[in-house]
Amino acid sequence: MSVIAVLGAGKIGEALLSGLLNGGHEPGDLLFTERYEERARELETRYPGMKAATVADAARRADILVVAVKPQDIEPVLDELAPLLGTASLVVSLCAGLPTALYERRLAAGVPVVRVMPNTPMLVGEAMSAISPGKHATPEHLATVKELLSHVGQVVEVPERQQDAVTALSGSGPAYFFYLVEAMIDAGILLGLPRALAGQLIIQSAVGAAKMLAEGQDHPVLLREAVTSPAGTTINAIRELEKHGVRAALLDAIEAARDRSEELGRAHEN
């Protein structure tokens, strides 16, 4: 089995490592880098047999390097990797907004790169990850990345030109749902319900609605219409949402997220 190094063991990096362990990967075949010593020791204690490493050591020992640092921290990581990686290594980028061309320009010629946009439900094994190959990545490389990510959720392949849209829609998507749930809990409190009860009502409603969407065959419009009785409570609520431009605001918000993802990529063009 391949040795896998996760460069940047934050929440997403740890979630991937945990998923790989649960999927049958041996702790001794997994490495991670972490800038904070206390965090590194914490992870080594939590996952016995898995060891922290330097970026250079990870580059020498691992067959697959998963880059999970923040986009603004990518430059020093690439500086360390550049003289150490060859075409036998596979680089998997989980960095929002960063194109495969950045890695291909900075690393040795021919190093295969696969770009991934995951999201935070990876923490509970329910990620939605979109993957795109760089110009040196083969179908076999894509199959390897799909297998890795299948341990933490679902995986789709998209052209890289669509990755900024994916980032805006599903990468940032959980935050939109959390924002909506937060507002609905506040509404429950406004209507006189205790916070805990309002939270329980809304969270289970969200879980149930998501299950209907995931397991059913009906379009969201049909599911919404099924709840919307003539002259009932729901249609009055929908009217207020439309009156306040909630749909248009959501479209604008997702476009803004897409634009920011594009900016992150352009920041590293030179």
N, C-alpha and C positions, 0 to 999 in steps of 0.2 A: 504494500500500500504506500502511496506517495506521502512524503513528508510535507506538511502544510504549515506555513508561517503566516500568522495574522499580524500585520504591522499596524499597531494601534488598538489596544484592548479596551476601548471604551464600551459603551452599552451594546452597540451593534457588533463590535468585534467579539465581545464575550458571548453574545447570543449565538453567533456563528460557531464559536468553539464549543459551546455547550451542545448545540444541535449536532455537530460532528461527533462528539463523544456519545451522545444518545443514539446516533446512527451507526455506531460500531467502530468508529475510528479509535485507534489505540492512543492513550495519552502521550506515549513516547514519540508518536508520529506528529504531534502538534506542538508548535512553538508560538510564542507571542512576544511582541515588543511593547514596552510600557515605560513612559518617561518618569513616572513616579514610583519610587522604590516601594513605598507602603502598599500601593495598589498592586504591584507585581507580586509581592509576598502574599497578599490577600487572595489573588487568583491561584497561586501555586498551592495554597492551603485548601482552597475550595475544590480544586481539580487535581488531586494527587497524581503525580507522574508527569504532569504537563509543566514545562519549564519556560521561564522568561529568557529572552536572548537579546543581544544587540542587533541592530539592523544588519550590520556586516555579517554576524554569525548566522542570522536567519538566511541571508542571501547565499551563503556558502552551503548551508545544510539542506535548505528546502527545495523541493521540486516545484511547488506552487506557492506564490507569495500573494497574499490578499492584502491590498493596501486599504486600510480603513481609518486613515488619519483625516483630520479636517482639511478641506481644500486649501486653506491658507497656510497649512503646514507641509505641503507637498514638496516644496523645493529642496529643503535639506535632506529629505528622504531620497529623492531622486539623485541628489549629489552622491549619497552613500552607495546607492544601488548601481549607478552607472558603470563603474569599473569592475563590478563583480558578477553581473548577470550575462548569460549567453543564451543562445537559441534553445537550449534544453530547459530553460526555466519558463514557467507560465505566470504572467502577472495578471491579477484580477483586481480591478479598481472599483472600490465602493465609494469613491469620492464624488459627491454631487457636482455636476457641471464640468468636470474635467474630461476632455476628449481623449480617445486613444492616441491621437496624433501627438499629444504632449509627451506621453511615455515613449512613443516610437522615435520622437525627435531627440529625447534626452538619453535613452538607453541604447545599447549596442544594436546594430542593424540586425533585423530579423527576429528580435525578441517578440513572442506572441503576447498580445494584450487583449483582455476581454473587459469591457466596461459593464458595470452593474449598477442599477438603481434599485436598492431595496427600500423597505420602510420599517418603522419601529415595531409593528406587530411581529417582527422576527423575534422579539423578546418572549413571545408566547407561542412560537412555532407557527405563526400564521402570516408570515411575510408575503408581500407581493413583490417579486423581483423581476426586473426587465433586464435582459442581457443583450449586448451588441458586440460583435467581433471587430477587432482591429484588422489591419490589412494582412498581418502575418498569422492570425488565428485560424486554425483549421476546424472543420466540423468535429474532429476528435477533441480539440480544446473546448469547444462549446459544450459537448456532451459531458466532459469532465466538470465544467462549471455548473451545468444543470444538476448533475448528481450531487455536488456539494451543497447547493442551495436548496435542493429538494428536502433536506433534513430540517429546514426552518420555514417551509411554506411552499407557495406555488411559484413557478418560473415561466416567463414567456420570453421569446426572442423578438426583438424589434430592430429596424434599421437605426443606426446611430443618430441619424438626423432627427429621429423622434424622441431621443432621450431627454431633451430639455422639457418637452411636453409631458413625458412620463414623470419626470421629477416634480413638475408642478401639480400633476393630477394625483398620482399614487404615492410618490415620495413624501410630499407635504400633506397628502390627503388625510391621514389620521388626525392631524391637528385641526382640520376643518370640522371633523366629527366631534372631537373633544370640545371645540369651541361651541358647537351647537348644543351639545349635551349640557355644558356649563350654563348656557343661557336658559335652557329649559328647566334646569334645576332651580335657577334663580326665579323663574316664572312660577314654579310650584311654591316656593317660599312666599312670593308676593301674594299668591292666592290662599295662603294660610296653612300650607302643609309644612311639617317638620323637614329639615334639610335631609335627614337620613331617609325618610320615607320618599321624598321627592326624588332623591338619587336612585333608590331601589326601583321606583316606578319607571323612570326614564331609561336607566341602564338595561333593565330587562326588556323594555320595549325596543331598545336599539338592537339587543342581541336577537330578539325574535324577528325583527324586521330584516336584519342582515341574513338570517337563516332562510327566510322566505325568498329573498333575492337570490341567494346562492343555490338553493335547492329546487326552486320552482322554475317554471318556464315562462311566467308572465313578465311583460315589460313593466318597469317601475311605474309608468303612467297608469297601467291597468290596476296595479296594486294600490296605488294612491286613490284611484277612483272608487275602488271597492270599499274604502273607508269613508268616502265623501258622499253622505246621503243628501238628498234634496232638502234645502232649507235647514240643514242640521248644523251641529257645532263645528265640524271640520271645515265645511265650505266657508264659514265665517272666518275661521282662522286663516285659511288659504288666501281669502280676499285681502286680509291685512298684510300677509307676507308679500303679495303681489303689489299692493298699494305702496309698500315701503321699498320696493325694488330689490328684494332679497335675491331673486334669481339673477338679475343683472349684476348685483354686487359680487355674487359668487363667480360669475364669468370673468369679471374684471380682476378679482383676486387671483384666480388661477392664471390668467394672462400675466399678471404682475410677477407671480412666482416663476413662470416660464422665462420672462425677461431677465430675472435675476440669475437664473441658471445659466442663461446665455452669457451674461456679464462675467460670471465666474470662469467660464471657459476662455473668454477673450482676454481676461487678465493674465493668462499664462501663455499667450500666443508667441511672445518674444523670448 
